[in-house]
Amino acid sequence: MVLDEVHRAPGLFPVLRGLIDRARRKGRRSGLYLLLGSASLDLLRQSSETLAGRVRYLELAPLDVAEVPATRADVLWSRGGFPESFLATDDGRSLRWRKAFIRTYLERDILQFGPRIAAETLRRFWTMLANHQGSLLNVASFARGLGVDPKTAAAYLDLLVDLLLVRRLAPWHVNAGKRLVKSPKVYIRDPGIVHALLDIADRDALLGHPVQGTSWEGHVIENILGRVPDGTQSHFYRSAAGAEIDLLLVWPGGKRWAIEIERSLTPKLERGFHAACADVEPERRVVIYPGKGRYPVAAGVEAIPLLDFVGEFSDTRATRRQKRS
């Protein structure tokens, strides 16, 4: 049985718990219900009785670069991964769909998950986040811009994170001998939503907009994190001296990969990346760029197209599935 928008009916969860337990006593232990909703696990826990031991949670992200034709990779970046936006017959219809999505979320959906927030206030906050895509979180600055106290601004951000619309990328803090940045970075998770909030109509307009670099950075991060194995931790690294890694993957076994993200067909590494790698000592160093070939950028550093890089994780998952079977 498929139940959609389950967050609208939290009273279902105690009923489902009883039905699941009854079926278990009859030997039917899995595959009974598919529950769909537009909120994170943490938010669902606030309004429902726990189904611990009876349910597995999967986050279904929008389309990623491995799920669309390679010739439409830039369309995916420009329009985002929501299917109706990506598949629209032209850029104008895609933009109208995304703006309608934003309006619906502001005026209807968000009201289900917390205290009433004025739609215009939340729109301003969301637009501020779009203008600060990939920047360090400064709650006090957002609060001043909105005319609210910092706790309220932080609550707005928590809500958007719970709704899977915003990602907080945590800094990495292992090296105690360095002065490190401690604030997280914030990204609106779908680039198409970023562009709609900033009234960027199409790819040509995007390529001339100041948000181009951080929009691409967020797009790459979402594609990678949607494919890495369970248990992989994601961070960025930045020291007060300017050493920086855009994305640091820490694998379940403790190995570290340093990822630089460049929106350039001829990426060049800054000294800050090399300095950060000297601090972090990653086992692998790569540059993700929008080109088509793989090649060495520097000693021990390889430039890799995004599609090739996420394909490595897909191949790993397929191998694990074959071994289990």
Secondary structure, 3 states (H helix, E strand, C coil): CEECCHHHCCCHHHHHHHHHHHHHHCCCCCCCCEECCCCCHHHHHHHCCCCCCCCCCCCCCCCCHHHCCHHHHHHHHHHCCCHHHHCCCCHHHHHHHHHHHHHHHHHHHHHHHCCCCCHHHHHHHHHHHHHCCCEECCHHHHHHHHCCCHHHHHHHHHHHHHCCCEEEECECCCCCCCCECCCCEEEECCHHHHHHHCCCCCHHHHHCCCCHHHHHHHHHHHHHHCCCCCCCEEEEEEECCCCEEEEEEECCCCCEEEEEECCCCCCCCCHHHHHHHHHHCCCEEEEEECCCCCEEEECCEEEEEHHHHHHHHHHHHHHHHHHHC
